[in-house]
Amino acid sequence: MAFKLKKTIFISLPIALGVFLIWYSFSRLSPSDIESIKNSFKTANYWWVGLSVVLGILSHLSRAYRWQFLLEPMGYKLNIANSVMTVLVSHLLNLFVPRSGEFARAASIKKYDKIPFEKAIGTIFAERVIDVFMLLIIIGFAFYLQTELIASYIFTDNLKSSVYSKVFVFGVLPILGYFTYRFLKKSEIPLIIKTMKFVDGLIDGLKSIITMKKKWKFIFHTFFIWGMYLLMFYVVTFALPETTNLSLSAIIVGFVLGAISMALTNGGLGSYPVLVASALILYRIDDNAARAFGWIMWTAQTLMVVVFGSLSLIFLPIYNKKK
């Protein structure tokens, strides 16, 4: 009973949070605000949105192709068509039940390519480790671009020089982080132990790349995937006149908050538009234009996943039956 309750909460809480965020964000809008957002949707240049979808598809294709580099050292041959369709199906299922897509992806590849489930799921978790690491790199870059802003919350006015700021953020903080890590490793508190196991898993996942035969191809596709993610976000800024001249800092910060939102609710439901808009508003983008951008970006991504994920769900068994 307790397990079922925990499972129900795990599934329903992100969706409930997303629905609440949608209600809360719209409840604070005046009729003129809603009309302004609608107008942004009507006048947006959807050629840029379409290009964003194409870039998203390229990232999924690259992820599907990259998967073989993790499976080949174990002696397993991956059918690329199956890999593409299972990747798309996994994203679709994750919209409804968090992390269910990963298990469905491993189960599908076990059924169609005869790759053991435990081997497949292990490589999928390794991919997630790499994704976290890449996101941390981008967050670090965002910190670099916004060093002065971060320092303004730490230093007094007479210490906000560029030199002091960068020494603190990229010198003192990493050293403090290292000693904090060493200290927490000795903790016996269950939550901290679980967290440190996750951190160790990140480190082990990165070490595994070094011993990979085709590590440079794997690294290339990893950067390609995340480059496509960034470009997906960037090109949509040209869809609205208010966001056309966004600075690199605004784009990176908006992208980072959007990526984080995906972990908060299913596919960023409710959280993506809110967090992305809040980032753009910091850079003096009109509130309603920022909200419209967040909703256009999220809608395009979600429709892409729903359409191509659904098609893959239909054609995956048909393709393998013919094969």
N, C-alpha and C positions, 0 to 999 in steps of 0.2 A: 504493500500500500504506500509506504514512504517513498519507495523508488518511483512508483507511478506518479505520485504527487510531484516529486522532484523533476521528473521528465516533463510533466505537463507545464510546470513553471518555466523550465528551460526553453520550451517551445513557444509558450504564449507570452512570456514577459517581453522579449524583444519586439514582438508584433504590437503588443499593448503600448509599449513605449513609443513606437513609431506612430501609431494612431493618435496617441495623446499629443505628440509633438506637432502633428499636422493640425489637429484641432486647436491647440494652444496658439500656434503661429498665425492661423487664419482668424482666430477670435480677437486678436489684437489689431486687425486691419480694419480700416474704415472703408465704406463703400467706394470712395475715390481711390484708395490704395488698391483694392481688388480690381477696379476698372483699369488702373494703370498697369497692373501685372498682366491682365488679359490683353491689353493693347500691345505689350511687349511680346507676348506669344504670337499675336496676329502679324506683327511687323518684323519679326525675327527673320534673318536670312538662313533658311534651312539647308542651303547648300553646304554651309560650314558644319551644321549638325550632321548632315549625311556623311561628310568627310570624317567626322569624329567616329561615326559608326564603323566606317571602313577601317580606320586605324584600330578600333577595338577588335574587329574580326581578325586583323593581322596579329594582334597580340595573342589571341586564342590559338591561332594556327601555330604560332611560334612556341607557345606553351605545350601544345600537343606534340610538336616535333621534338622539343627538348626532352620530353619524358623518356624517349628511347635511350638517351645518354645515361640515365640512372638505371635502366633495366638491362642494358646490354652487358655490363660487367658481371651480372648474375647469370648470363647465358640465355636470356629471354628475348625473343624477337617480337617487336610490337608492330601491329598493323596500324599505319598512320591514319587511315580513314576511321578506324575504330577509336583511335586515340582522340582525334578531333571531335567526334560525336560524343564520346564519353565526357570530355572536358566541358563541352557546351551543356550537356545534360546536368552535369554536376553544378554548374552555375545556376541553372534553372531551379533545381531542387533546393539549393541553399537560400533561394528567395522565400521558401515556405518553412523549411526546418533547418536551423543553423547546423552546419557541418555534416548534414545528411548527404550532400553531394559527393563528398570525399569517399564515403563508404560505398555509395552507389557506383561511383567511378571504378573503384577497385573490384567490386562485385561483377560489374559488366565486363571488365577486361579479363577477369577470371573465367567468365562464361564463354566469351567469344575468342580470346587469344590464349586460353589455357595457362595464364600466368597466375601462380598461387596468390590468394587474397592477401596473405600476410606480407608477401614481397611487394605487391602493388601498393598496399596501404602505407608501407614503410617509406616507399619512394615519394608518395604523395605528401606525407608528413614532412619529408626532407624538403620538398618544394616549398611548403609553408614556412619552414625555417628560413629558407633563402629569401622568401618574400618579406618576412619580418626584417631580415637584415637589410634588404634593399630599401625598405621604408625608413629604417633607422638612418641610413645614409642620406636619404632625401630630407629627413627631419633635421639631421646635422647641417645640411646645406642651408635649410631654411633658417636655422639658428645663426649660421654664418652671415647670411644676408640681413638678418635682423638683430645683429649683435648690439647695436646702439639701443634698439627698443628694449631688448632684454636687460641691458645694463641699466637703463633708466629706472628699472624696478629694484635694482640692487645697490647701485652707487649713488652717492650724493652728487649734486650738480657739478662740483669741482673735480670729480673723478671720472666723468663720463667720456674721457678721451678714447679714441679708437684703439690706442695701444693697450690701455688698462682693460678695456672691454674684451678685446680678443684674447689677451693673456688669461683673463679670468675664465671666459667661456671655453677656450680650447687648451688651456694649460692647467689651471687649478681644478676645474670641474672634472676632467678625466682622471686626474690623480685621486681626487676625493672619491670618484666612482670606483676606482680600482681597490682602494682600501676598504670602502664600504662593502664591496663584493667579498673580499677576503674575510671581513668581520661577519657578514651574514652567513657565509659558508659554515661557520661554527655554531649557528643557531639551531635550537631543537624545537622551535615553534613550528607546528605542522604547515601553516600557510607559507611561512618563509622557506621551509624545506621544499615545498611544492614549487614555489617561485624560482628557487635556485636550480632545481632540476630542469625547469624550462630554459633558464639561461644557459645551463650546461649543454642542453640539447641544441641550442643555437650554435654554440661553439663547436660541438661535435659535427653538426651539419656542415659548417664551413670547412672543417678539417677534411671531411669526406671528399670535397671538391678537389682538393690538392692531389689526392691519389687517383682521381678519375682519369682514364685514358684520353678521353676527348674533352678535357676540362676547358680548353679555350673555346671550343664550340659551345659548350654549356654556358660559359661566362658571357659569350657574345649574345646568345639568345636571352639570357637573363637580363642583360642591359637593354636589349632590343624590346623585350616585353614591357619593361618599366618606362622605356623611352616612349613607346606607343601610348602607355597610360597617360604620361605627361602631355603628349601631343594631342590626345583625345580631349583633354581639358583645355589646352591652349587654343586649339582652332575654334572652339565654341565661343571664345571671347570675341571673335569677329562677327558673331551672329547678332549682337546687339550694339548699337552705337555707343552706349554708355560704358561698355567694357572693352571696346576695341583697343584702347591705349593703356591697358593694364601694365604695370611694371612687372619685371621678373619676380620680384619679391612677393607681390600680390598673387601672382599665378602659383608660385611654389607653396605659399602658405595656404591658399585656397585648396590646392590639390591635396596637401597633407591632411587638412581637416576633413576633406571629403573622403580620403582613404581611411581615416580613423573612424568616420561615421559608419563605414561598412561593417565594422566590428560591433557597433553599438546596437544596431537593429538589422533585421533581415534585408540585405541588399541596400542598406542606407535608407530604408523606409522612414520618411519624416525627418530623420536626423541629417541626411545629406543636404537637402536644400537649406535647412536651418543653419548648419555649421558653415557651409560654403558661403552663404549670404553674409553671415556674421564676419567672415574673414574679409570679404570684399568691401563691406561697409567701413571697416577699419581704414581702408585706403580711399575713403571719401567717394565711393561709388554710391549713387542714389539708392536708397533703401529698397524701393520697389523694383528697380532694375536688377539689383543684386539678388533679390528673392526670385525674380523671373529667371535669371541666369541659372540659379541653383535648381529650379524646377525643370527647366529645359534640359539641362545636363543630366539630371537624374532620370527624367522620363525617357530620353534617348537611350541611355545605357540599359535601363530596365526593359524597354521594348525590344532592344537588340537581344538581350538574354532570353526573353520570353519567346520571341519568334524563332530564333535559331536553335534554342534549347528544345522547343517543342518539336520542330522539324527533325532534329537529331533523335529525339525520343521515339518518333514514328519510324524513321528510316533505319535506325540502328539494327533492329531485328530483321527488317526486310533485306538490308545489305548482306547481313551474315547468312541469311537463309539462301540467298542466291549464290553466295560464295561457297 
